[in-house]
Amino acid sequence: MDNVFSNNVKNLEISGIRKFFNKVTKVQGAVSLTLGQPDFPVPENIKNAMISAIHQNKTEYTANAGIPELRQEISNFLSGMDINYLLDEIVVTVGGSEALMCAFAAFLNPGDKVLVASPAYPAYESCVKLFGGEVVNYNLNSDFTIDFENLSKLINEENPKLLVVSYPSNPTGATLSQEERDKLFQLLKEKDIYIISDEIYSSLCYENYYSLAQIHELRDRVVLVSGFSKMFSMTGLRIGYLCASKYIMDNIMKVHQYNVSCAASISQWGAYAGLRWSMNDVNNMKIEFEKRKEYVYKRLSEMGMDVTLPKGAFYIFPSISKFSMSSEEFCNRLLYEGKVAVVPGSAFGAGGEGFIRISYSYSLEVLKEGLDRMEKWINDLNKTEPV
């Protein structure tokens, strides 16, 4: 019976993020700092728009690409960040996850090579493998910036079809600087490589925002993936989007159409209302996340952890290399001995080993309790197993 299922599916691993989240439920009294889910309610304007859509019977199929009102608002929103896509170059998807799946499905043939950073969000590698592609990891520096020497070498040696970039980054919280963006452009401008740019955390960037989608000369080779799960705290409402030039979009639409037909109509009307009337909520949420970021960074630094200050998203990725144990062992022991759940860096690829990911998408009260427990556990550990 081994040949019943697709080898590509059988060889996929369950997400390490979910693995540790699921363990928490089995440890009584544990504090979880694992999930990337804002703890804010959906803004009232969005709730009211979705309720209104139901009462107005706006529950039928929409156009495959999504309601034009939402696509136009997405276009308007992106233009404010110097990213220019027309309404017909935007498709509304069932979360950013479906957008990623559609993009990889549209491009990949068996054996095609895809450049993916390590560490990175694990879905990229899984999607590539699902469609028979080959993952080629490129390195990051110690501060999670791109190792351009390594990336340039791989581009020349491996002849990749796709490059995946993701800023702000899950798990590191790194953002793309103007200098890095321009260096990437110089590296890619003469190459026949398409770029998938996952910008799901773009609304949670604590400094200036830069994207390869801002560079007109790369426009016909960039696929921008984003959504509203993090922006409007709409994780369970599954609403995202994908932008690309018509040449690319015509092929992506084939996958999207046969996959889901269209995104949920009421979620689309909610996202439309969010872009029109809830941007103050987004800004207020970002201000709160920035407070949490500073708090968590300060606490980890005081514990003696080697940690880089995040510049976006709501994750921090401290090193645990001085503890002489794998990230999996560290997280298991912290969970069962210290009653705190975080995600092992190995869940984000080989480059994540030696790190842990802490999500600060939780309230300050929860963060304080979790970090108090973690500090106590580390202090107890140092007494019995000096590092």
N, C-alpha and C positions, 0 to 999 in steps of 0.2 A: 504493500500500500504506500510505499515511500514516494511513488511517482504520481500520486493523486493531485498534489498541489504544486503550484508554480515554484520552481527552485528559487526564483527571485524573492518570493514571499516567505518561503520557509527560512531563508537565510537572514531575514530581517530580525533585529533585536527589538524587544519592547523598550519604550523610552525609559531611560534611567531616571528622568525627572519624575515620571509617574510611578516608577518602581518605589522610590523613596516616599513619595506622597502616600502611596497605598500602605506602606509599612507603618506610618504614623497612627493609623486607626487601630493598630494592634498593640500599641504601646500606651497604656493608660496614663493620661495626664501630660502627654508629650506636647510640646509647642512646635508647630510647623512653620518654617520659614522657607518653604519649598516652591510654592506656586507663583507664577507670574500673572496674578489676577488682582487688579485694583480693588481695594476694600471700600470704594466709594459707590454710592447708589447711582443708577442711571439718572442723568439730569431730567428734571421734571418736564421740560419741553419735549424731550424725546419720548418719555412715557405717554404724555398727552397725545402726541402725534400718532403713536402706535394704537392707542385706544380709539382715537378718532378714525384711523384707517379701518379698524375692525367695524366700527359702527357705520361707516360709509361703504361697507362691503368691498373694500379695496383688497380683497383676498384672492383674486384670480391670478393666473399666470401673468407675469410682466413680459416685456420684450426680453429675449435671451440676455442682452447686454445690460438690462436693468432699466429702471424708469429714467427717462431723459432728465427730469428735474434733479435727481440725485447726481447723475453723471455731469451735468452742467455745474452743480455746486462743487463737485470734486475738482473739476477743471479750474473753477474760480479760486478754490482753496490752494491748489498747487501753484497757480500763477503767482500767488503772494510769496512763494518761496523760490521764484524764478524757475519753475518747472512748468513747461508748457505742453499740454496735451488737449486736443479738441475732444468734444463730447463723443465722437465716433471712434476715438482711440482709447476709450475707457470702458471696461466691463466690470460690472458689480458681481462679486463672487460670494460663496458661502464661507466667509472668513478668509483671512490671509492664507490659511492652509490649502484651501481649494485653489486659490490663485497660484500658489507655488506648484501644486500638483499639475495644474493645467500647463504651466510654463514648461516644466520638465518634460511632460508628455508630448508637447508639441515639437520639442527640439531633438529629443534623444533617440538614437538608434543604438542597438547593442554594440558595446565597445567604445562608444564615444566617451571622451575624457572630459571631466568637469573639475575645475579648480575650486576647492572649498577650503576656507581657513580652518586651522585647528589651534585653539578650540573654536567651536561654532555651534549654533542651534542644531541638534541632531537630525531634524527632519530633512535637512539638505542632503546629507549622505544617504539617508534612507530612501528618499525620493529617487535619487540617482540610481541606486541599486535596484529599486523596484522596476525601473525601465531598462535595466541591463547595461547602464552606463558604468564607467569606471571613475572612482573618486581619486583625485590627486590632491593631496593636502599641501597647502602653502603655509609657511611659518609666520608667526607674529613675534615681535620683539618683546622684551620683558615688560614694557609698558602697554602692551597689546596693540601697538601700531604695526603696520604692515612691514615685513622684512622684504624690501623691494629687490634686494640682490637675489634672494631665494625665489621670489615670484618671477622675476625676469628670466632666471635660469630655467624654471619649469615651463614657462611659456615657450621658450625656444626649443626645449628638449622634448616636451610631451605633445605639442600640437593640439591643445585642448579646444573643444568647441564652445564651452561655456565657462564663464567666471562668475562665481557667486560672491557678492559683497553684502554686508548687513550692518547698517548703522542707523541709530545707536545699536550697539551689539548686545545680544543675549548669547553668552553669559557675562561678558566682561564689563559692560557699561561704557565701552569706548565709543567715540564718535569719529567721523571723518573730518580731518582738518582741511583747510583750503589747500595747504601745501601737498597733503597726501592726495587729495582729489586731482590736483593738477599733475602730480607725478604719475598717477594712474592713467590720466589722459595721454600723457607723452608716451607711456609704455604701450598703450592699447591702440593708439590712433592708426597705426599702420598694420595692425594685426586683424585677422579675420576671426575675431572672437566676439561672441554675444555675451551680454552681461545681464544677470538677474540681480537686481538691487532690492533687497528686502528692507523696507523703511517703515515697518509696522510701529516702531517707537518714535517716529519723527516728531510727534507732538510733545515728547518728553526729552527734549534736548536742552541742556542747561547752558549752552553756549551757542554761538552762531552755527547755522545748519548748512552743511554742504553735501551735495549729492552728484553722482555722475550723470544723473538725469538733467542736471542744469547745463551740461555741455552740449551745445547744439550739434557739434561734429560727431558726437556719439549717439545722437538721438535715435537713429535707425537701427541701433544695435543694443539698446537698453530696454529691458523689461522691468518696470517699476511695480513692486508688489507692496501693498499697504492695506490699511483697514481701520476699523473703529473699535475693535475689542479693547484695546488699551486706552485709546483716545477718549472714548465716552463711557468706559467701564461696561461695555456691551459684550462681554466674553461669551455668554451663553446664547446671545442673539445671532451670532454667526454671520457677520457682515463685513466683507472686505472688498478690495478692488485691485485691478491690474491695469496698467497703462502701457501701451506700446504703439509703434507706428503701424499703419494699416497692413503693411506687408507681413508683419509678425502677427498682428491681431487676427487676421483672417484665418490663420491656422490655429491659434489658441482658441478662437470661438468654436471651432469644430469640437474640441475636447470639452469645453465648458457646456456646450449645448447638449451633447449626448451624456454628459455626466450628471448635471443637475437641472437642466432646462433654464432655471433662473434662480436667483437668490430669493429668500422669503420676502414677500411683498411688504408686510407690515414692518419688518426690520429695515427695509429700504426707506420707507417713509420716516421711520425714526431717525435714521442716519441723516436724511435730508434736513429734518428739523434741527438736528444737532449742529450741522454746518451753518445753518441760517441763524440760529438763536441761542446756542449753548457754548460758544467759544470762551465765554467768561468762566464757565464751569471747568473747562479744560485748563485754563490758566491757573485757576485756584488749586486744582488738583496738582499741577506741576509745582507750584509753590510749596505745597505740603510735602510732596515727594523730595523736594530739594532739602527741606528740613530733616527729613528722615535719612537721606543720604549722608548729610553732614554728621548726624548723630551716630549712625552705624560706623562710618569711617573713623570717627573719633574713638569710639569704644574699641574697635578692633585694633587701632594703633596703640591704645593704652594697654591692650592685652599682649603687646609685643608681636602682633601679626604683621607680616610683610604684605602691604596692601596698596593698590593703586586707586586713587580717587576717581570714581566713575564720572563721566561727563554726560550721560544720557541713560534712558530706560530706568528700571528700578532694581538693578542687580549690582552686587559687588562680588569680586572674585579674588579673595585673599589666598596667598600661598600658605601651604601647610608643610612645605618641604623640610622644615627643621624638626618636624615631629617623627621622622623616620618611620612612617607608615603610609600605605597607599591611601588615596582619597576614599576608596570604598571602605577600608578598615576604619579610617578616621570617622567617617560619617556613621557607620554602624555603631561604633563605640560611643560616639556623641549621642546618638539616639537612645541606645539601650542603657547607657550609664549616666548620661547627662540630661536625658529626656528633652532633647532638641533635635529637630530634623532639618538638615540642609542637604543640598544635592552634591554628590561627589563630582569633581571636575572631570573625571573619566567619562561621565555621561555625555560630554561635549567633544569627545574625540581624544586621540592620543595626546594632543597638545594641552589638554585640560588636566592631565594627571599631575598631581602635586598641588592642586587647588581645590577649593570648594566654592559653590555658588550659594550666596545668601540673597533671598529676595526681601527687599524692604517695601513691598507693596502691602504691608501690614501696618496696623496702627502703632503709634509710639509706645503704647502700653504693652502690646504684644512683643514688639521689638526689644523693649527693655527687659521683659521677663525672659525672653529667649537668650539675649546676650548676657544677662546676669547668670543664667544657668551655664552657658557656654564658658564664661570666665571662671566660674567655680570649678567646672570640670577640668579645664586646662590647668588651673592652679593645683588641683588634686593630682592631676597627671604628672605635673612637674615635680611634685614631692616624691612620687613613687617611681617615675621614669624620667629622670632629668634629661632635658634636651640640650 
